[in-house]
Amino acid sequence: MIPNSNIRLGDRVKDKVTGFEGIVTVWCETYTGNQRIQVEGKATDESSGHYLQLDVQQVEAVEVQVVKPTEENGFSPSYKLGDKVEDMVTGRKGIVVAFNHFLNGCVHAEIGFPPEKDGRDMQTAPWQQYRLEKTDALKLGGETKEAKKKSVGGPAKRGTRFSQR
């Protein structure tokens, strides 16, 4: 179950604002405490299926576990949100800003880096690809951990599976 909600991966949900219905395929926990989900709609002959990325508070459960999620096999990183990590493939170092939990059991860590010349300042990869460099490297303007947990919301992100490439 996604913290502070009655929603799970694999549930059919409905967006309270737009009425969009679909299956929760990803949930994202962020450093700021925001819980976001990706809701995949049904594919049609004209479309490969659309998705929305929404705050978990913006949806209501329609049907529980329409799709059974795979267990998060061995998810136990040596680092946490806000820690500095090193990418063991590229050697780049950055801050863990989110964990993305997928329906198929994979978990990816989202890392924020200082921007490069090409503007790339974020990377998402399997959590096993990173190793801890420094704990508690990111502090949010003196906020306490309790204040950090409050959801800040944000607009829905719309797209198709192929629009983000």
Rosetta constraint file for C-alpha pairs under 8 A:
AtomPair CA 1 CA 5 HARMONIC 7.29 0.50
AtomPair CA 1 CA 6 HARMONIC 6.56 0.50
AtomPair CA 1 CA 7 HARMONIC 5.91 0.50
AtomPair CA 1 CA 8 HARMONIC 4.58 0.50
AtomPair CA 1 CA 9 HARMONIC 7.36 0.50
AtomPair CA 2 CA 6 HARMONIC 6.97 0.50
AtomPair CA 2 CA 7 HARMONIC 5.83 0.50
AtomPair CA 2 CA 8 HARMONIC 5.66 0.50
AtomPair CA 2 CA 9 HARMONIC 7.85 0.50
AtomPair CA 2 CA 27 HARMONIC 7.52 0.50
AtomPair CA 2 CA 35 HARMONIC 7.81 0.50
AtomPair CA 3 CA 35 HARMONIC 7.84 0.50
AtomPair CA 5 CA 56 HARMONIC 7.18 0.50
AtomPair CA 5 CA 57 HARMONIC 7.35 0.50
AtomPair CA 6 CA 61 HARMONIC 7.55 0.50
AtomPair CA 7 CA 11 HARMONIC 6.71 0.50
AtomPair CA 7 CA 56 HARMONIC 7.59 0.50
AtomPair CA 7 CA 60 HARMONIC 7.73 0.50
AtomPair CA 7 CA 61 HARMONIC 6.38 0.50
AtomPair CA 8 CA 24 HARMONIC 7.21 0.50
AtomPair CA 8 CA 64 HARMONIC 7.74 0.50
AtomPair CA 8 CA 65 HARMONIC 7.18 0.50
AtomPair CA 9 CA 23 HARMONIC 7.78 0.50
AtomPair CA 9 CA 24 HARMONIC 5.14 0.50
AtomPair CA 9 CA 25 HARMONIC 5.85 0.50
AtomPair CA 9 CA 26 HARMONIC 6.70 0.50
AtomPair CA 9 CA 27 HARMONIC 7.23 0.50
AtomPair CA 9 CA 65 HARMONIC 7.13 0.50
AtomPair CA 9 CA 68 HARMONIC 7.86 0.50
AtomPair CA 9 CA 69 HARMONIC 6.23 0.50
AtomPair CA 9 CA 102 HARMONIC 7.72 0.50
AtomPair CA 9 CA 103 HARMONIC 5.89 0.50
AtomPair CA 10 CA 23 HARMONIC 5.74 0.50
AtomPair CA 10 CA 24 HARMONIC 5.22 0.50
AtomPair CA 10 CA 25 HARMONIC 6.21 0.50
AtomPair CA 10 CA 64 HARMONIC 7.37 0.50
AtomPair CA 10 CA 65 HARMONIC 4.63 0.50
AtomPair CA 10 CA 66 HARMONIC 5.68 0.50
AtomPair CA 10 CA 67 HARMONIC 4.52 0.50
AtomPair CA 10 CA 68 HARMONIC 5.72 0.50
AtomPair CA 10 CA 69 HARMONIC 5.89 0.50
AtomPair CA 10 CA 103 HARMONIC 6.67 0.50
AtomPair CA 11 CA 23 HARMONIC 5.56 0.50
AtomPair CA 11 CA 24 HARMONIC 5.66 0.50
AtomPair CA 11 CA 61 HARMONIC 6.74 0.50
AtomPair CA 11 CA 62 HARMONIC 7.50 0.50
AtomPair CA 11 CA 63 HARMONIC 5.89 0.50
AtomPair CA 11 CA 64 HARMONIC 4.69 0.50
AtomPair CA 11 CA 65 HARMONIC 4.27 0.50
AtomPair CA 11 CA 66 HARMONIC 5.55 0.50
AtomPair CA 11 CA 67 HARMONIC 6.86 0.50
AtomPair CA 12 CA 21 HARMONIC 6.94 0.50
AtomPair CA 12 CA 22 HARMONIC 5.37 0.50
AtomPair CA 12 CA 23 HARMONIC 4.43 0.50
AtomPair CA 12 CA 24 HARMONIC 6.49 0.50
AtomPair CA 12 CA 61 HARMONIC 6.16 0.50
AtomPair CA 12 CA 62 HARMONIC 5.42 0.50
AtomPair CA 12 CA 63 HARMONIC 5.01 0.50
AtomPair CA 12 CA 64 HARMONIC 6.41 0.50
AtomPair CA 12 CA 65 HARMONIC 7.02 0.50
AtomPair CA 12 CA 66 HARMONIC 6.28 0.50
AtomPair CA 13 CA 21 HARMONIC 5.65 0.50
AtomPair CA 13 CA 22 HARMONIC 5.73 0.50
AtomPair CA 13 CA 23 HARMONIC 6.23 0.50
AtomPair CA 13 CA 24 HARMONIC 7.05 0.50
AtomPair CA 13 CA 39 HARMONIC 7.62 0.50
AtomPair CA 13 CA 59 HARMONIC 6.12 0.50
AtomPair CA 13 CA 60 HARMONIC 5.47 0.50
AtomPair CA 13 CA 61 HARMONIC 4.44 0.50
AtomPair CA 13 CA 62 HARMONIC 5.02 0.50
AtomPair CA 13 CA 63 HARMONIC 6.93 0.50
AtomPair CA 14 CA 19 HARMONIC 5.73 0.50
AtomPair CA 14 CA 20 HARMONIC 5.59 0.50
AtomPair CA 14 CA 21 HARMONIC 4.41 0.50
AtomPair CA 14 CA 22 HARMONIC 6.76 0.50
AtomPair CA 14 CA 59 HARMONIC 5.37 0.50
AtomPair CA 14 CA 60 HARMONIC 5.44 0.50
AtomPair CA 14 CA 61 HARMONIC 6.52 0.50
AtomPair CA 14 CA 62 HARMONIC 6.50 0.50
AtomPair CA 15 CA 19 HARMONIC 4.94 0.50
AtomPair CA 15 CA 20 HARMONIC 5.23 0.50
AtomPair CA 15 CA 21 HARMONIC 6.46 0.50
AtomPair CA 15 CA 58 HARMONIC 5.99 0.50
AtomPair CA 15 CA 59 HARMONIC 4.50 0.50
AtomPair CA 15 CA 60 HARMONIC 6.69 0.50
AtomPair CA 16 CA 58 HARMONIC 5.79 0.50
AtomPair CA 16 CA 59 HARMONIC 5.46 0.50
AtomPair CA 16 CA 60 HARMONIC 6.80 0.50
AtomPair CA 17 CA 58 HARMONIC 7.28 0.50
AtomPair CA 20 CA 41 HARMONIC 7.61 0.50
AtomPair CA 21 CA 39 HARMONIC 7.59 0.50
AtomPair CA 21 CA 40 HARMONIC 7.95 0.50
AtomPair CA 21 CA 41 HARMONIC 6.17 0.50
AtomPair CA 22 CA 39 HARMONIC 5.37 0.50
AtomPair CA 22 CA 40 HARMONIC 5.01 0.50
AtomPair CA 22 CA 41 HARMONIC 4.30 0.50
AtomPair CA 22 CA 42 HARMONIC 6.64 0.50
AtomPair CA 22 CA 51 HARMONIC 7.89 0.50
AtomPair CA 23 CA 39 HARMONIC 5.24 0.50
AtomPair CA 23 CA 40 HARMONIC 5.29 0.50
AtomPair CA 23 CA 41 HARMONIC 6.68 0.50
AtomPair CA 23 CA 66 HARMONIC 7.60 0.50
AtomPair CA 23 CA 67 HARMONIC 7.79 0.50
AtomPair CA 24 CA 37 HARMONIC 6.54 0.50
AtomPair CA 24 CA 38 HARMONIC 5.74 0.50
AtomPair CA 24 CA 39 HARMONIC 4.53 0.50
AtomPair CA 24 CA 40 HARMONIC 6.50 0.50
AtomPair CA 24 CA 103 HARMONIC 7.81 0.50
AtomPair CA 25 CA 37 HARMONIC 7.50 0.50
AtomPair CA 25 CA 38 HARMONIC 5.80 0.50
AtomPair CA 25 CA 39 HARMONIC 6.09 0.50
AtomPair CA 25 CA 40 HARMONIC 6.65 0.50
AtomPair CA 25 CA 102 HARMONIC 5.97 0.50
AtomPair CA 25 CA 103 HARMONIC 5.01 0.50
AtomPair CA 26 CA 37 HARMONIC 5.50 0.50
AtomPair CA 26 CA 38 HARMONIC 5.05 0.50
AtomPair CA 26 CA 39 HARMONIC 7.47 0.50
AtomPair CA 26 CA 100 HARMONIC 6.56 0.50
AtomPair CA 26 CA 101 HARMONIC 5.52 0.50
AtomPair CA 26 CA 102 HARMONIC 4.52 0.50
AtomPair CA 26 CA 103 HARMONIC 6.05 0.50
AtomPair CA 27 CA 35 HARMONIC 6.99 0.50
AtomPair CA 27 CA 36 HARMONIC 5.65 0.50
AtomPair CA 27 CA 37 HARMONIC 4.20 0.50
AtomPair CA 27 CA 38 HARMONIC 6.34 0.50
AtomPair CA 27 CA 100 HARMONIC 5.79 0.50
AtomPair CA 27 CA 101 HARMONIC 5.30 0.50
AtomPair CA 27 CA 102 HARMONIC 6.77 0.50
AtomPair CA 28 CA 35 HARMONIC 5.75 0.50
AtomPair CA 28 CA 36 HARMONIC 5.11 0.50
AtomPair CA 28 CA 37 HARMONIC 6.05 0.50
AtomPair CA 28 CA 98 HARMONIC 6.58 0.50
AtomPair CA 28 CA 99 HARMONIC 5.64 0.50
AtomPair CA 28 CA 100 HARMONIC 4.38 0.50
AtomPair CA 28 CA 101 HARMONIC 6.18 0.50
AtomPair CA 29 CA 33 HARMONIC 6.55 0.50
AtomPair CA 29 CA 34 HARMONIC 6.12 0.50
AtomPair CA 29 CA 35 HARMONIC 4.98 0.50
AtomPair CA 29 CA 36 HARMONIC 6.75 0.50
AtomPair CA 29 CA 98 HARMONIC 5.52 0.50
AtomPair CA 29 CA 99 HARMONIC 5.43 0.50
AtomPair CA 29 CA 100 HARMONIC 6.63 0.50
AtomPair CA 30 CA 34 HARMONIC 5.45 0.50
AtomPair CA 30 CA 35 HARMONIC 6.66 0.50
AtomPair CA 30 CA 81 HARMONIC 7.40 0.50
AtomPair CA 30 CA 97 HARMONIC 5.79 0.50
AtomPair CA 30 CA 98 HARMONIC 4.19 0.50
AtomPair CA 30 CA 99 HARMONIC 6.60 0.50
AtomPair CA 31 CA 81 HARMONIC 5.49 0.50
AtomPair CA 31 CA 82 HARMONIC 6.37 0.50
AtomPair CA 31 CA 96 HARMONIC 7.77 0.50
AtomPair CA 31 CA 97 HARMONIC 5.08 0.50
AtomPair CA 31 CA 98 HARMONIC 5.88 0.50
AtomPair CA 31 CA 148 HARMONIC 7.71 0.50
AtomPair CA 32 CA 148 HARMONIC 5.32 0.50
AtomPair CA 32 CA 149 HARMONIC 6.23 0.50
AtomPair CA 32 CA 150 HARMONIC 7.36 0.50
AtomPair CA 32 CA 151 HARMONIC 7.18 0.50
AtomPair CA 32 CA 152 HARMONIC 7.66 0.50
AtomPair CA 33 CA 148 HARMONIC 5.84 0.50
AtomPair CA 33 CA 149 HARMONIC 4.12 0.50
AtomPair CA 33 CA 150 HARMONIC 5.78 0.50
AtomPair CA 33 CA 151 HARMONIC 5.62 0.50
AtomPair CA 33 CA 152 HARMONIC 7.92 0.50
AtomPair CA 34 CA 55 HARMONIC 7.42 0.50
AtomPair CA 34 CA 149 HARMONIC 7.17 0.50
AtomPair CA 34 CA 150 HARMONIC 6.94 0.50
AtomPair CA 34 CA 151 HARMONIC 4.41 0.50
AtomPair CA 34 CA 152 HARMONIC 6.23 0.50
AtomPair CA 34 CA 153 HARMONIC 6.85 0.50
AtomPair CA 35 CA 55 HARMONIC 5.98 0.50
AtomPair CA 35 CA 56 HARMONIC 5.88 0.50
AtomPair CA 35 CA 151 HARMONIC 7.09 0.50
AtomPair CA 36 CA 53 HARMONIC 6.66 0.50
AtomPair CA 36 CA 54 HARMONIC 5.42 0.50
AtomPair CA 36 CA 55 HARMONIC 4.37 0.50
AtomPair CA 36 CA 56 HARMONIC 5.40 0.50
AtomPair CA 37 CA 53 HARMONIC 5.53 0.50
AtomPair CA 37 CA 54 HARMONIC 5.44 0.50
AtomPair CA 37 CA 55 HARMONIC 6.28 0.50
AtomPair CA 37 CA 56 HARMONIC 6.01 0.50
AtomPair CA 38 CA 51 HARMONIC 6.59 0.50
AtomPair CA 38 CA 52 HARMONIC 5.66 0.50
AtomPair CA 38 CA 53 HARMONIC 4.36 0.50
AtomPair CA 38 CA 54 HARMONIC 6.46 0.50
AtomPair CA 39 CA 51 HARMONIC 5.31 0.50
AtomPair CA 39 CA 52 HARMONIC 5.27 0.50
AtomPair CA 39 CA 53 HARMONIC 6.31 0.50
AtomPair CA 39 CA 54 HARMONIC 7.67 0.50
AtomPair CA 40 CA 49 HARMONIC 6.88 0.50
AtomPair CA 40 CA 50 HARMONIC 5.94 0.50
AtomPair CA 40 CA 51 HARMONIC 4.28 0.50
AtomPair CA 40 CA 52 HARMONIC 6.74 0.50
AtomPair CA 41 CA 49 HARMONIC 5.50 0.50
AtomPair CA 41 CA 50 HARMONIC 5.25 0.50
AtomPair CA 41 CA 51 HARMONIC 5.66 0.50
AtomPair CA 42 CA 49 HARMONIC 5.34 0.50
AtomPair CA 42 CA 50 HARMONIC 7.26 0.50
AtomPair CA 43 CA 47 HARMONIC 5.70 0.50
AtomPair CA 43 CA 48 HARMONIC 4.85 0.50
AtomPair CA 43 CA 49 HARMONIC 3.87 0.50
AtomPair CA 43 CA 50 HARMONIC 7.28 0.50
AtomPair CA 44 CA 48 HARMONIC 6.46 0.50
AtomPair CA 44 CA 49 HARMONIC 6.69 0.50
AtomPair CA 48 CA 160 HARMONIC 7.35 0.50
AtomPair CA 48 CA 161 HARMONIC 7.26 0.50
AtomPair CA 49 CA 160 HARMONIC 6.31 0.50
AtomPair CA 49 CA 161 HARMONIC 7.05 0.50
AtomPair CA 50 CA 158 HARMONIC 7.68 0.50
AtomPair CA 50 CA 159 HARMONIC 5.96 0.50
AtomPair CA 50 CA 160 HARMONIC 4.45 0.50
AtomPair CA 50 CA 161 HARMONIC 6.60 0.50
AtomPair CA 51 CA 158 HARMONIC 6.15 0.50
AtomPair CA 51 CA 159 HARMONIC 5.75 0.50
AtomPair CA 51 CA 160 HARMONIC 5.91 0.50
AtomPair CA 51 CA 161 HARMONIC 7.27 0.50
AtomPair CA 52 CA 156 HARMONIC 6.38 0.50
AtomPair CA 52 CA 157 HARMONIC 5.60 0.50
AtomPair CA 52 CA 158 HARMONIC 4.75 0.50
AtomPair CA 52 CA 159 HARMONIC 6.65 0.50
AtomPair CA 53 CA 156 HARMONIC 5.38 0.50
AtomPair CA 53 CA 157 HARMONIC 4.92 0.50
AtomPair CA 53 CA 158 HARMONIC 6.56 0.50
AtomPair CA 54 CA 58 HARMONIC 6.60 0.50
AtomPair CA 54 CA 59 HARMONIC 7.79 0.50
AtomPair CA 54 CA 154 HARMONIC 7.96 0.50
AtomPair CA 54 CA 155 HARMONIC 7.32 0.50
AtomPair CA 54 CA 156 HARMONIC 4.95 0.50
AtomPair CA 54 CA 157 HARMONIC 6.95 0.50
AtomPair CA 55 CA 59 HARMONIC 7.62 0.50
AtomPair CA 55 CA 153 HARMONIC 6.18 0.50
AtomPair CA 55 CA 154 HARMONIC 7.21 0.50
AtomPair CA 55 CA 156 HARMONIC 7.53 0.50
AtomPair CA 65 CA 69 HARMONIC 7.88 0.50
AtomPair CA 68 CA 103 HARMONIC 7.99 0.50
AtomPair CA 69 CA 103 HARMONIC 4.91 0.50
AtomPair CA 69 CA 104 HARMONIC 5.98 0.50
AtomPair CA 69 CA 105 HARMONIC 6.83 0.50
AtomPair CA 70 CA 103 HARMONIC 6.27 0.50
AtomPair CA 70 CA 104 HARMONIC 5.02 0.50
AtomPair CA 70 CA 105 HARMONIC 4.72 0.50
AtomPair CA 71 CA 104 HARMONIC 7.68 0.50
AtomPair CA 71 CA 105 HARMONIC 5.19 0.50
AtomPair CA 72 CA 101 HARMONIC 7.99 0.50
AtomPair CA 72 CA 105 HARMONIC 4.32 0.50
AtomPair CA 72 CA 106 HARMONIC 6.27 0.50
AtomPair CA 72 CA 107 HARMONIC 7.19 0.50
AtomPair CA 73 CA 105 HARMONIC 6.53 0.50
AtomPair CA 73 CA 106 HARMONIC 7.74 0.50
AtomPair CA 75 CA 107 HARMONIC 7.28 0.50
AtomPair CA 77 CA 127 HARMONIC 6.88 0.50
AtomPair CA 77 CA 128 HARMONIC 7.20 0.50
AtomPair CA 78 CA 131 HARMONIC 7.30 0.50
AtomPair CA 78 CA 132 HARMONIC 6.46 0.50
AtomPair CA 79 CA 83 HARMONIC 6.16 0.50
AtomPair CA 79 CA 85 HARMONIC 7.64 0.50
AtomPair CA 79 CA 131 HARMONIC 7.42 0.50
AtomPair CA 79 CA 132 HARMONIC 5.59 0.50
AtomPair CA 79 CA 135 HARMONIC 7.23 0.50
AtomPair CA 80 CA 96 HARMONIC 7.00 0.50
AtomPair CA 80 CA 135 HARMONIC 7.82 0.50
AtomPair CA 81 CA 95 HARMONIC 7.82 0.50
AtomPair CA 81 CA 96 HARMONIC 5.09 0.50
AtomPair CA 81 CA 97 HARMONIC 5.68 0.50
AtomPair CA 81 CA 98 HARMONIC 6.41 0.50
AtomPair CA 81 CA 99 HARMONIC 7.83 0.50
AtomPair CA 82 CA 95 HARMONIC 5.89 0.50
AtomPair CA 82 CA 96 HARMONIC 5.26 0.50
AtomPair CA 82 CA 97 HARMONIC 6.08 0.50
AtomPair CA 82 CA 135 HARMONIC 7.36 0.50
AtomPair CA 82 CA 136 HARMONIC 5.39 0.50
AtomPair CA 82 CA 137 HARMONIC 5.83 0.50
AtomPair CA 82 CA 138 HARMONIC 4.84 0.50
AtomPair CA 82 CA 139 HARMONIC 7.32 0.50
AtomPair CA 83 CA 95 HARMONIC 5.61 0.50
AtomPair CA 83 CA 96 HARMONIC 5.68 0.50
AtomPair CA 83 CA 132 HARMONIC 7.20 0.50
AtomPair CA 83 CA 133 HARMONIC 7.55 0.50
AtomPair CA 83 CA 134 HARMONIC 5.87 0.50
AtomPair CA 83 CA 135 HARMONIC 4.57 0.50
AtomPair CA 83 CA 136 HARMONIC 4.81 0.50
AtomPair CA 83 CA 137 HARMONIC 5.04 0.50
AtomPair CA 83 CA 138 HARMONIC 6.58 0.50
AtomPair CA 84 CA 93 HARMONIC 6.88 0.50
AtomPair CA 84 CA 94 HARMONIC 5.42 0.50
AtomPair CA 84 CA 95 HARMONIC 4.42 0.50
AtomPair CA 84 CA 96 HARMONIC 6.40 0.50
AtomPair CA 84 CA 132 HARMONIC 6.32 0.50
AtomPair CA 84 CA 133 HARMONIC 5.32 0.50
AtomPair CA 84 CA 134 HARMONIC 4.98 0.50
AtomPair CA 84 CA 135 HARMONIC 6.33 0.50
AtomPair CA 84 CA 136 HARMONIC 7.37 0.50
AtomPair CA 84 CA 137 HARMONIC 5.57 0.50
AtomPair CA 84 CA 138 HARMONIC 7.78 0.50
AtomPair CA 85 CA 93 HARMONIC 5.60 0.50
AtomPair CA 85 CA 94 HARMONIC 5.62 0.50
AtomPair CA 85 CA 95 HARMONIC 6.15 0.50
AtomPair CA 85 CA 96 HARMONIC 7.01 0.50
AtomPair CA 85 CA 130 HARMONIC 5.92 0.50
AtomPair CA 85 CA 131 HARMONIC 5.33 0.50
AtomPair CA 85 CA 132 HARMONIC 4.53 0.50
AtomPair CA 85 CA 133 HARMONIC 4.80 0.50
AtomPair CA 85 CA 134 HARMONIC 6.87 0.50
AtomPair CA 86 CA 91 HARMONIC 5.88 0.50
AtomPair CA 86 CA 92 HARMONIC 5.69 0.50
AtomPair CA 86 CA 93 HARMONIC 4.35 0.50
AtomPair CA 86 CA 94 HARMONIC 6.59 0.50
AtomPair CA 86 CA 130 HARMONIC 5.40 0.50
AtomPair CA 86 CA 131 HARMONIC 5.36 0.50
AtomPair CA 86 CA 132 HARMONIC 6.52 0.50
AtomPair CA 86 CA 133 HARMONIC 6.29 0.50
AtomPair CA 87 CA 91 HARMONIC 5.03 0.50
AtomPair CA 87 CA 92 HARMONIC 5.40 0.50
AtomPair CA 87 CA 93 HARMONIC 6.28 0.50
AtomPair CA 87 CA 129 HARMONIC 5.96 0.50
AtomPair CA 87 CA 130 HARMONIC 4.65 0.50
AtomPair CA 87 CA 131 HARMONIC 6.75 0.50
AtomPair CA 88 CA 92 HARMONIC 7.97 0.50
AtomPair CA 88 CA 129 HARMONIC 5.80 0.50
AtomPair CA 88 CA 130 HARMONIC 5.71 0.50
AtomPair CA 88 CA 131 HARMONIC 6.86 0.50
AtomPair CA 89 CA 129 HARMONIC 7.09 0.50
AtomPair CA 92 CA 113 HARMONIC 7.78 0.50
AtomPair CA 93 CA 113 HARMONIC 6.69 0.50
AtomPair CA 94 CA 111 HARMONIC 5.83 0.50
AtomPair CA 94 CA 112 HARMONIC 5.34 0.50
AtomPair CA 94 CA 113 HARMONIC 4.55 0.50
AtomPair CA 94 CA 114 HARMONIC 7.31 0.50
AtomPair CA 95 CA 111 HARMONIC 5.33 0.50
AtomPair CA 95 CA 112 HARMONIC 5.17 0.50
AtomPair CA 95 CA 113 HARMONIC 6.70 0.50
AtomPair CA 95 CA 137 HARMONIC 7.14 0.50
AtomPair CA 95 CA 138 HARMONIC 7.04 0.50
AtomPair CA 96 CA 109 HARMONIC 6.64 0.50
AtomPair CA 96 CA 110 HARMONIC 5.89 0.50
AtomPair CA 96 CA 111 HARMONIC 4.61 0.50
AtomPair CA 96 CA 112 HARMONIC 6.48 0.50
AtomPair CA 97 CA 109 HARMONIC 7.71 0.50
AtomPair CA 97 CA 110 HARMONIC 5.73 0.50
AtomPair CA 97 CA 111 HARMONIC 5.73 0.50
AtomPair CA 97 CA 112 HARMONIC 6.44 0.50
AtomPair CA 98 CA 109 HARMONIC 5.90 0.50
AtomPair CA 98 CA 110 HARMONIC 4.95 0.50
AtomPair CA 98 CA 111 HARMONIC 7.23 0.50
AtomPair CA 99 CA 107 HARMONIC 6.69 0.50
AtomPair CA 99 CA 108 HARMONIC 5.72 0.50
AtomPair CA 99 CA 109 HARMONIC 4.61 0.50
AtomPair CA 99 CA 110 HARMONIC 6.03 0.50
AtomPair CA 100 CA 107 HARMONIC 5.53 0.50
AtomPair CA 100 CA 108 HARMONIC 5.11 0.50
AtomPair CA 100 CA 109 HARMONIC 6.33 0.50
AtomPair CA 100 CA 110 HARMONIC 7.41 0.50
AtomPair CA 101 CA 105 HARMONIC 6.96 0.50
AtomPair CA 101 CA 106 HARMONIC 6.25 0.50
AtomPair CA 101 CA 107 HARMONIC 4.63 0.50
AtomPair CA 101 CA 108 HARMONIC 6.72 0.50
AtomPair CA 102 CA 106 HARMONIC 5.34 0.50
AtomPair CA 102 CA 107 HARMONIC 6.10 0.50
AtomPair CA 106 CA 126 HARMONIC 7.27 0.50
AtomPair CA 107 CA 126 HARMONIC 5.96 0.50
AtomPair CA 107 CA 127 HARMONIC 6.23 0.50
AtomPair CA 108 CA 124 HARMONIC 6.11 0.50
AtomPair CA 108 CA 125 HARMONIC 5.07 0.50
AtomPair CA 108 CA 126 HARMONIC 4.15 0.50
AtomPair CA 108 CA 127 HARMONIC 4.98 0.50
AtomPair CA 109 CA 124 HARMONIC 5.66 0.50
AtomPair CA 109 CA 125 HARMONIC 5.82 0.50
AtomPair CA 109 CA 126 HARMONIC 6.08 0.50
AtomPair CA 109 CA 127 HARMONIC 4.94 0.50
AtomPair CA 110 CA 122 HARMONIC 6.95 0.50
AtomPair CA 110 CA 123 HARMONIC 5.72 0.50
AtomPair CA 110 CA 124 HARMONIC 4.39 0.50
AtomPair CA 110 CA 125 HARMONIC 6.84 0.50
AtomPair CA 111 CA 122 HARMONIC 5.60 0.50
AtomPair CA 111 CA 123 HARMONIC 5.25 0.50
AtomPair CA 111 CA 124 HARMONIC 6.25 0.50
AtomPair CA 112 CA 121 HARMONIC 5.82 0.50
AtomPair CA 112 CA 122 HARMONIC 4.66 0.50
AtomPair CA 112 CA 123 HARMONIC 6.71 0.50
AtomPair CA 113 CA 120 HARMONIC 8.00 0.50
AtomPair CA 113 CA 121 HARMONIC 4.84 0.50
AtomPair CA 113 CA 122 HARMONIC 5.88 0.50
AtomPair CA 113 CA 123 HARMONIC 7.85 0.50
AtomPair CA 114 CA 121 HARMONIC 5.79 0.50
AtomPair CA 115 CA 119 HARMONIC 5.39 0.50
AtomPair CA 115 CA 120 HARMONIC 5.63 0.50
AtomPair CA 115 CA 121 HARMONIC 4.41 0.50
AtomPair CA 116 CA 120 HARMONIC 5.63 0.50
AtomPair CA 116 CA 121 HARMONIC 6.60 0.50
AtomPair CA 125 CA 129 HARMONIC 6.77 0.50
AtomPair CA 139 CA 143 HARMONIC 7.62 0.50
AtomPair CA 140 CA 148 HARMONIC 7.76 0.50
AtomPair CA 143 CA 147 HARMONIC 5.97 0.50
AtomPair CA 143 CA 148 HARMONIC 6.31 0.50
AtomPair CA 144 CA 148 HARMONIC 6.23 0.50
AtomPair CA 145 CA 149 HARMONIC 6.49 0.50
AtomPair CA 146 CA 150 HARMONIC 7.38 0.50
AtomPair CA 159 CA 163 HARMONIC 5.89 0.50
AtomPair CA 159 CA 164 HARMONIC 7.29 0.50
AtomPair CA 160 CA 164 HARMONIC 7.47 0.50
